[in-house]
């Protein structure tokens, strides 16, 4: 189980990690524009990189808003 918040304390993911973080990776890779994880890359490092404030700005998204509209949130 992982609870992930962005700077400011807004929730952007709460759910199972899955084996080798597969559930977390699948969730974020479904968001248009989020870079796919590279083979043999550390999932924790990837997660921190793709959920950064700079990536949010680059993609024009709010991961908190996306999470609140997801089935994980409900």
Secondary structure, 3 states (H helix, E strand, C coil): CEEEECCCCCEEEEECCCHHHHHHHHHHHCCCCCCCCCCCCCHHHHHHHHCCHHHHHHHCCCHHHHHHCCCCCC
